[in-house]
Amino acid sequence: MKQLAIFASGTGSNFDAIVKAIEEGKLDARVALLVCDRVGAAVIEKAQNHEIDTVVYTPKLFPDKSAYEEAILHDLRSRQVEWIVLAGYMRLIGPTLLAPYEGRIMNIHPSLLPAFPGKDAIGQALDKQVKVTGVTVHFVDDGMDTGPIIAQEPVPIYDHDSREDVHRRIQTVEHRLYPEVIQSLLPKEEYK
């Protein structure tokens, strides 16, 4: 069974979706670790409720990004983590993690990249008055939402939609699509 680490900074709705998919047998993996960069984030309690190991590091307490990521790397290696899944993690991943996990770090973003990268993608879409936004799952590189795209799914925006309407519609797609994509990328175990 593949060992995943989920990196999250907030409420953890995609964390919940991934854990639920595992519990329902739709995702053949184990969440070995939650990595969080915000003390008090709601996702921490969710991980504790599922008895998932959790580390919370405050980046400002480290001399630089490399030292911060070295601490995380130690935790990943000690749990034999094979894949990193970003789920609302609001930091760019640096070379300290990118190198050892090349091609094994993925992210989910609430737009059809390359449109509306970065923060507040839903607000960006509403400001531009587009009729379609969506969800993108992509591999992580050293840019902001610039890695190779794995999967995308469009989400309509209707004339009288509020931000909450669009957010809810996007999350419905995210919570189904992300576990499916993760499962599709995990190498199948060979039985001898």
C-alpha positions in Angstrom: 0.0 0.0 0.0 1.4 3.4 -1.0 2.3 5.8 1.7 1.0 9.4 1.2 1.7 12.6 2.9 -1.0 15.3 2.6 0.1 18.9 3.0 -2.6 21.3 4.0 -3.0 24.8 5.5 -6.7 25.2 6.1 -10.0 23.4 6.7 -9.1 20.2 5.0 -12.1 19.4 2.8 -9.8 17.7 0.2 -8.1 15.9 3.0 -11.5 14.6 4.1 -12.3 13.5 0.6 -9.0 11.6 0.2 -9.4 9.9 3.6 -13.0 9.0 2.8 -12.0 7.5 -0.5 -9.4 5.3 1.3 -12.0 4.2 3.9 -14.4 3.3 1.1 -11.8 1.3 -0.8 -11.7 3.6 -3.7 -8.1 4.7 -3.1 -5.5 2.0 -2.4 -3.2 4.1 -0.2 -2.5 5.1 3.4 -2.2 8.6 4.7 1.0 8.3 6.7 1.3 11.9 7.6 -0.4 15.3 7.6 2.0 18.2 7.2 0.6 21.6 8.2 2.1 25.1 8.3 -0.6 26.7 10.4 -1.0 26.2 14.1 -4.7 25.7 14.8 -5.8 24.9 11.2 -9.0 22.8 11.2 -7.3 20.1 9.2 -5.2 19.2 12.2 -8.2 18.1 14.3 -9.5 16.1 11.3 -6.2 14.2 11.1 -6.2 13.5 14.8 -9.8 12.2 14.6 -8.5 9.6 12.0 -5.4 8.9 14.1 -3.1 10.2 11.3 0.3 11.4 12.4 0.6 15.1 12.1 3.5 17.6 12.1 2.9 21.3 12.3 5.8 23.6 11.5 5.8 27.3 11.5 8.0 28.4 8.7 9.0 31.7 10.4 10.7 29.7 13.1 13.3 28.3 10.7 16.3 30.2 9.4 15.2 29.7 5.8 13.0 27.7 3.5 15.6 25.0 3.0 15.8 24.3 6.8 12.0 24.2 7.0 11.8 21.7 4.2 14.7 19.6 5.6 12.6 19.1 8.8 9.7 18.0 6.7 11.8 15.7 4.6 13.1 14.0 7.7 9.5 13.3 8.8 8.6 12.0 5.3 11.5 9.7 5.2 10.9 8.4 8.7 7.4 7.3 7.6 8.5 6.0 4.2 6.3 8.4 2.3 6.2 7.8 -1.4 3.9 10.5 -2.7 3.1 14.1 -1.6 -0.4 15.3 -2.1 -1.0 19.1 -1.7 -4.5 19.9 -0.5 -4.9 23.5 0.1 -1.2 24.0 1.1 -0.5 27.6 0.6 3.3 27.5 0.1 5.5 26.9 -2.9 7.5 23.7 -2.7 11.3 24.3 -2.9 14.1 22.2 -4.3 14.7 20.4 -0.9 11.4 18.5 -1.4 11.2 18.7 -5.2 14.4 16.8 -5.9 13.7 13.7 -3.8 10.0 13.6 -4.8 10.3 14.6 -8.5 7.2 13.4 -10.3 5.6 12.4 -7.1 4.1 15.6 -5.8 0.7 16.7 -7.0 -1.6 19.6 -6.3 -5.3 20.5 -7.0 -6.2 24.0 -8.1 -9.7 25.6 -8.4 -9.4 26.7 -12.0 -8.6 25.4 -15.5 -4.9 26.2 -15.5 -3.1 28.0 -16.9 -6.1 30.4 -16.3 -6.2 32.0 -12.8 -3.1 30.6 -11.0 -2.2 31.5 -7.5 -4.5 32.7 -4.7 -8.2 33.4 -5.0 -8.7 31.6 -8.4 -12.5 31.8 -7.9 -12.4 35.5 -7.3 -10.2 35.9 -10.4 -12.7 34.0 -12.5 -15.7 36.0 -11.1 -13.8 39.3 -11.7 -13.2 38.3 -15.4 -16.9 37.2 -15.7 -16.0 33.9 -17.4 -18.7 31.4 -17.9 -16.6 28.4 -17.2 -13.9 27.7 -14.6 -12.9 24.3 -13.3 -10.6 22.1 -11.4 -7.0 21.1 -12.3 -4.8 18.4 -10.8 -1.2 18.9 -11.8 2.3 17.8 -10.9 4.2 20.3 -8.8 7.3 22.1 -10.1 9.1 25.2 -8.8 6.5 27.6 -10.1 3.1 28.7 -8.9 0.6 26.3 -10.4 2.8 25.7 -13.5 3.6 22.0 -13.3 2.4 19.5 -16.0 -1.4 19.1 -16.0 -2.7 15.6 -15.1 -6.4 16.1 -15.3 -8.9 18.9 -15.6 -12.7 19.2 -15.4 -14.8 22.3 -16.3 -17.2 23.9 -13.8 -19.9 26.3 -15.1 -20.5 29.7 -13.7 -24.0 31.0 -13.9 -25.1 34.6 -14.2 -26.4 35.0 -10.6 -23.8 32.8 -8.9 -22.3 34.0 -5.7 -18.7 33.2 -4.7 -20.1 30.5 -2.4 -22.1 28.9 -5.2 -19.0 28.6 -7.4 -16.9 27.4 -4.5 -19.4 24.7 -3.6 -19.6 23.5 -7.2 -15.8 23.4 -7.5 -15.5 21.5 -4.2 -18.0 18.9 -5.4 -15.7 18.2 -8.4 -12.5 18.4 -6.4 -13.7 15.8 -3.8 -14.5 13.3 -6.5 -11.7 14.0 -9.0 -8.7 14.2 -6.7 -9.0 10.7 -5.2 -9.6 9.3 -8.7 -6.5 10.9 -10.1 -4.4 9.9 -7.1 -5.5 6.3 -7.6 -4.7 6.4 -11.3 -1.2 7.6 -10.7 -0.2 5.0 -8.0 1.7 2.2 -9.4 -0.1 -1.1 -9.1 1.4 -3.6 -6.7 2.8 -6.7 -8.3 2.0 -10.0 -6.7 4.4 -12.9 -7.0 
